[in-house]
Amino acid sequence: MESQCRRRREQVSAPAEDLLTSLQDDLLISILSFLPIKQRVALSAVCSCFRRLLPSIPRLDAFRLDVVHPSGGVDISQQFTFPRALIRQCHIVFHDVTELPKPLWQLLVGELVEVGVEDLILETSSRCKRWFNLREICSFFGIKSLRSLSLRRIAVGGFCDRLLPATIACTTFLTSLKMDHCLLGLYGRFHFLHSFLASSCPFLETLHLIYCAELYARNLTIRSTSIKHLVLLHNAPYIRTIDVCCPKLESLTVNVAADLRIEAPKVQHASLLLRLNPPADPPDALTKLFGTAFRSVFAWLMLNSSTTPNGLATENEIDRIVSRKDKEDVVIFNLDFNLKDQSSTMIFTQFLKKCHYNIDNEFNIHVGPAHIQDNQLLHHGSTDAVELIKLRMIMPEKTFRGFLSKQKEMEEELKQMGLRKLKSRTSRDQFDDVLASNESLVEVSSSIANCIEMKF
């Protein structure tokens, strides 16, 4: 009896034979393929053998899922079928679906967690008359693998009625949030944008808010210690004050409001957008640009503070701000400034004072090395060589064809207007030096379609 008990104790204490890890790699991979992706990744943390097989897990760089309204008794949840693979970017487009019940949202979020999505794009199809209502957006902040979230034509409602902003900061690892033509603050007790920014998301570096409606605020404040890239464009006339305070900001694109405050001492590129209504003829449009005030909304004037090439000059970047349809009717003025130059700063200030909120307009801007206020008085340029301001006029194709039909006459007229503007801000010696240099002051752009480039 004693010997039997001893043998039992020895059998219990003896280590069990590891049959799983002794299998060949191809057979082991086949067995692991039956496990969910999340469990396969988790196994790699507990066993070096599984860690060695981790690269064998299928990976997709991008995956698109189209969600359509069900028909013929088909359950819409059957559409949430993802590949058994890790997915870096997932693009979900909603067609004729305005809302999902909470169980389906939980199913969708569960699938996204399973595939370890890093870059998520949610979009309402452009053919839909009603935008998709994303009531459960707070669910996405719990996806720990998520780093970038983009919303296009999405209505964000009922945001975090029971979720405090502090909770958002603890659960989100987002580095990028982009919202394009979305509806904000339509439902619920909390305003999405205010709640999100109040959470002070510690990792957020990129924030794009492009023509998002229903902001419900006269004062729009963006304060963040982490944001490096900010695009803030709106078409809400009741937004009077824009206040940006981001000490790490490197690039900025923002509308000019009646009261504009920017505190961004490290910014390398800033674009401030004004609006005006120039005639279609280029010389007349330039006369309007040098006029007294901007009041209408049929053209863009981009004021850029940068010592590097202007990032908004390329057609792809302009299309991000001005739709292709609008480009058929507008002239886009694009000016590059170097705020280290006194004469450049003077013209920069003049344009800000002429914006369409010219009544009671104020601005207080810390951009790069410069501090510009609305009461700032600047004299003519210094005794050093004058810096020529670079101006681009990007126009509809039909307007550009009219320019080409009278190119020599129009170029001479544009040149004379530019020289008059240059003469008003330079000394006689500086002006004579520019004339003596024989530098080309007006020419057709070689890199941007339907564009005339000027220096003055």
Buried (B, 14 or more C-beta within 10 A) or exposed (E): EEEEEEEEEEEEEEEEEEEEEEBEEEEBBEEBEEEEBBEBBEBBEEEEBBEEBEEBBEBBEEBEBEBBEEEEEEEBBEBBEBEBEBBBBBBBBBEBBBBBEEEBBEBBBEBBBBBBBBBBBBBBBEEBEEBBBBBBBBBBBEBEBBBBBBBBBBBBBBBBEEBEBEBBBEBBBBBBBBBBBBBBBBBBEBBBBBBBBBBBBEEBBBBBBBBBBBBBBEEBBBBBEBBBBBBBBBEBEEBBBBBBBBBBBBBBBBBBBBBBBBBBBEBBBBBBBBBBBBBBBBBEBBBBBBEEEBBEEEBBBBBBBBBEEBBBBEBEBBEBBBEEEBBEEBBBBBBBBBBEBBBBBBBBBEBBEBBBBBEEBBBBBBBBEBBBEBEBEBEEBEEEEBBBBBBBBBBBEEBBEBBEEEEEEBBEBBBEBBBEBBBEBBBEEBBEEBEEEEEEBBEBBEEBEBBBBBBB
